[in-house]
Each structure stands twice: as structure tokens, then as C-alpha cells.
Amino acid sequence: MSIADDLTRLEQLRDRGSLSAEEFQRAKSKLLSSPQPTEPALQAINGFRRSATDRWFGGVCGGLAVSTGMEAWIWRIVFAFALCTGFGLLAYLVLWFFVPLESSRALQQSN
């Protein structure tokens, strides 16, 4: 549910008399001040890092494996087949350059 849907439901409760004006204002301010969860897809994209441990070249396939839950060898095969078109090499190089390497602190926490 979105914030707009929640606000609409609160207004309906107020209009029906289930909520007083004061209760409505408190619920509305609480709803608007609470941090909203981000979409899982956005969390995966924002959390994507190159792997420092599962790597052959830049750690891109190892990082993709962690983000997607697939094995790294599957990603390596995908990039190997994509090399035939030239797009795979370009995509790998772009990811290698722009995606940050996972931090050593994250590695220590996982061990």
C-alpha cells in the first residue's frame, strides 16, 4: 500500500466518525514521518557490489551471484556467450568500472 492509499483510508475513517480530528492528525503525522520501505528491486540494485572473494577478473559475476542468488558460474557463462555479440565485454567493463568493490567491513561481518 502506498502513502496515498493509507491517507485515503484515514480520511474515510475520520469521515465515518471512527477517528476524531485529533486522532486523525496524530495518525497522519505518524504516517508521514515514518520512513517508507524501499522496493526490493531498488534495494538489490543499491546493494550490488563486485565480489572481493569470488572473482576471476573484476568480481562482477561474483557480485551478480550474490545479488541475484544464482551461481557465479552461470553469470560467467552468460557473459561468455554475450562476448560473441560484443555487448558482453562492454557490459562487463562498464560494471567493472562503475560498481564498487564490496568493503572489507562487509567481508568481516559475513565471516
C-alpha positions as a Python dict, from the first residue, in 0.01 Angstrom:
ca = {
    (1, 'M'): (0, 0, 0),
    (2, 'S'): (119, 348, -76),
    (3, 'I'): (110, 652, 149),
    (4, 'A'): (-172, 797, -60),
    (5, 'D'): (-381, 483, -2),
    (6, 'D'): (-315, 497, 371),
    (7, 'L'): (-412, 865, 385),
    (8, 'T'): (-733, 792, 195),
    (9, 'R'): (-823, 518, 441),
    (10, 'L'): (-754, 752, 734),
    (11, 'E'): (-979, 1019, 580),
    (12, 'Q'): (-1255, 763, 531),
    (13, 'L'): (-1229, 659, 896),
    (14, 'R'): (-1246, 1023, 1003),
    (15, 'D'): (-1545, 1090, 777),
    (16, 'R'): (-1732, 790, 920),
    (17, 'G'): (-1665, 912, 1272),
    (18, 'S'): (-1433, 625, 1367),
    (19, 'L'): (-1149, 871, 1426),
    (20, 'S'): (-1165, 1207, 1595),
    (21, 'A'): (-993, 1505, 1432),
    (22, 'E'): (-711, 1479, 1687),
    (23, 'E'): (-663, 1105, 1627),
    (24, 'F'): (-666, 1167, 1253),
    (25, 'Q'): (-395, 1434, 1282),
    (26, 'R'): (-176, 1209, 1502),
    (27, 'A'): (-214, 912, 1265),
    (28, 'K'): (-146, 1131, 963),
    (29, 'S'): (169, 1286, 1113),
    (30, 'K'): (294, 943, 1222),
    (31, 'L'): (233, 804, 873),
    (32, 'L'): (410, 1094, 702),
    (33, 'S'): (707, 1094, 941),
    (34, 'S'): (778, 719, 928),
    (35, 'P'): (1042, 609, 677),
    (36, 'Q'): (889, 413, 393),
    (37, 'P'): (1048, 84, 289),
    (38, 'T'): (1211, 85, -49),
    (39, 'E'): (1124, -161, -319),
    (40, 'P'): (1318, -491, -306),
    (41, 'A'): (1446, -434, -660),
    (42, 'L'): (1589, -97, -561),
    (43, 'Q'): (1749, -248, -253),
    (44, 'A'): (1916, -513, -469),
    (45, 'I'): (2043, -256, -717),
    (46, 'N'): (2169, -20, -447),
    (47, 'G'): (2332, -307, -260),
    (48, 'F'): (2506, -453, -567),
    (49, 'R'): (2883, -474, -518),
    (50, 'R'): (3160, -656, -700),
    (51, 'S'): (3285, -957, -509),
    (52, 'A'): (3627, -935, -349),
    (53, 'T'): (3646, -1311, -292),
    (54, 'D'): (3458, -1479, -579),
    (55, 'R'): (3637, -1326, -874),
    (56, 'W'): (3830, -1416, -1183),
    (57, 'F'): (3884, -1067, -1321),
    (58, 'G'): (3681, -785, -1170),
    (59, 'G'): (3442, -969, -940),
    (60, 'V'): (3136, -868, -1143),
    (61, 'C'): (2998, -1222, -1182),
    (62, 'G'): (3056, -1299, -815),
    (63, 'G'): (2872, -981, -720),
    (64, 'L'): (2586, -1063, -954),
    (65, 'A'): (2567, -1408, -797),
    (66, 'V'): (2527, -1261, -450),
    (67, 'S'): (2266, -1007, -566),
    (68, 'T'): (2053, -1248, -766),
    (69, 'G'): (2101, -1573, -574),
    (70, 'M'): (2229, -1750, -884),
    (71, 'E'): (2565, -1924, -900),
    (72, 'A'): (2861, -1720, -1028),
    (73, 'W'): (2943, -1980, -1295),
    (74, 'I'): (2603, -1918, -1455),
    (75, 'W'): (2683, -1548, -1483),
    (76, 'R'): (3024, -1633, -1627),
    (77, 'I'): (2860, -1845, -1897),
    (78, 'V'): (2613, -1565, -1973),
    (79, 'F'): (2896, -1316, -2018),
    (80, 'A'): (3098, -1568, -2224),
    (81, 'F'): (2808, -1614, -2467),
    (82, 'A'): (2744, -1241, -2471),
    (83, 'L'): (3107, -1185, -2574),
    (84, 'C'): (3012, -1317, -2917),
    (85, 'T'): (2799, -1009, -2972),
    (86, 'G'): (3050, -767, -2825),
    (87, 'F'): (2786, -641, -2584),
    (88, 'G'): (2902, -878, -2310),
    (89, 'L'): (3252, -732, -2300),
    (90, 'L'): (3116, -379, -2295),
    (91, 'A'): (2864, -460, -2021),
    (92, 'Y'): (3129, -636, -1811),
    (93, 'L'): (3374, -347, -1845),
    (94, 'V'): (3107, -90, -1754),
    (95, 'L'): (3006, -291, -1447),
    (96, 'W'): (3370, -342, -1352),
    (97, 'F'): (3435, 30, -1373),
    (98, 'F'): (3118, 169, -1211),
    (99, 'V'): (3018, -90, -949),
    (100, 'P'): (3212, -51, -626),
    (101, 'L'): (3402, -340, -471),
    (102, 'E'): (3246, -480, -155),
    (103, 'S'): (3403, -331, 155),
    (104, 'S'): (3636, -522, 382),
    (105, 'R'): (3399, -447, 673),
    (106, 'A'): (3117, -634, 496),
    (107, 'L'): (3353, -927, 436),
    (108, 'Q'): (3446, -942, 803),
    (109, 'Q'): (3081, -935, 911),
    (110, 'S'): (2990, -1225, 681),
    (111, 'N'): (3272, -1445, 817),
}
